Every structure is written in structure tokens, then in C-alpha cells.
Amino acid sequence: MRCLACTTGKLEITNSRKHATEPRVWRRRACTNCGFIFTTHELPDYTGAFTVGNGKHRKDQIPFNKAELLRDLFLAGSHMPKQDALIWLADTIASKAFRAAAESIGTYKKSAKKTSLPVPVIDNAAYQQLVLDTLTAYDALLAANYKARLSLSYR
């Protein structure tokens, strides 16, 4: 990482805090070159970490794509004066969906016979319900717009 002000790579972390319920870390950074102080938020990238779909066959599942979720949220949230909250909503949805998908495989145990890790899968209907529940808790109109766009895309 580089300083936002002078672009040197000489930074030190002056404060760091883990999020209470999500796998996120807040960090305060200071540049040792120019003294500029800024904050970063570190979180996992769930893109491709799990699949959404029906059935046990890979052909019936698609890898989770945060960019597609964000596109849908921005289209559904066009009524909102500030859409930056949609980015945090997408992160929350991705985190919840990954945890739900991870429950589908249980605890992975290392085995000499296994050559690859199982891919967590969340059922398409469960995923859509999770998205709608999360959006409804934040903004009912956003959830209604998302649901309307969803039903149009399946026609």
C-alpha cells in the first residue's frame, strides 16, 4: 500500500480494530514520509469463493460475483440520494451468503485422498431470500425495486 498524498510506500499502522461480527479490520495508517494520516477498511473478497445455484451439478451453479450484485443494487437503489451505502450492503450480503454456503459443506477435514477443497454452495432461492431480507431491513423501497428487477430478469 502507498500513501494517498505522496505515494511512497512507507506507512505505519497507528491503530487497528477488528469488527465485532464481520471479518473486517479498520486500520489507521500514517505515512512516515509526509505525515499524512488515513483510514483503511480491510475485508475479504468473496467473488468466486462460493457458488449460487440449484442442484449438485456444477453446471447448475454460478460463482458468486460481487460486481453483478452491486450492479443490481445500484439499479434498484436509483431513488437513494447517497448510494455509497450500497457498497457496504453488498459486502454484508456477500458475508452472510458465504457463511450460509459454508454450512453446506460443514467442517473440512484434511485428508490425503482429497485433492481439492469442496466449493460452498447456497441455493438460489435461499440466496435471493437472504438478499431481500437484508435489503428490507435497510430500505423497504430498495428491496421492492430489487425484487421487481429480479422477477423481470427471470421472464
C-alpha positions, 0 to 999 in steps of 0.5 A: 500500500502507498500513501494517498498524498505522496505515494511512497510506500512507507506507512505505519499502522497507528491503530487497528480494530477488528469488527465485532461480527464481520471479518473486517479490520479498520486500520489507521495508517500514517505515512512516515514520509509526509505525515499524512494520516488515513483510514483503511477498511480491510475485508475479504473478497468473496467473488468466486469463493462460493457458488449460487445455484440449484442442484449438485451439478456444477453446471447448475451453479454460478460463482458468486460475483460481487460486481453483478450484485452491486450492479443490481443494487445500484439499479434498484437503489436509483431513488437513494440520494447517497448510494455509497451505502450500497457498497457496504450492503453488498459486502454484508450480503456477500458475508452472510451468503458465504457463511450460509454456503459454508454450512453446506459443506460443514467442517473440512477435514484434511485428508490425503485422498482429497485433492481439492477443497469442496466449493460452498454452495447456497441455493438460489432461492435461499440466496435471493431470500437472504438478499431481500431480507437484508435489503428490507431491513435497510430500505423497504423501497430498495428491496421492492425495486430489487425484487421487481428487477429480479422477477423481470430478469427471470421472464 
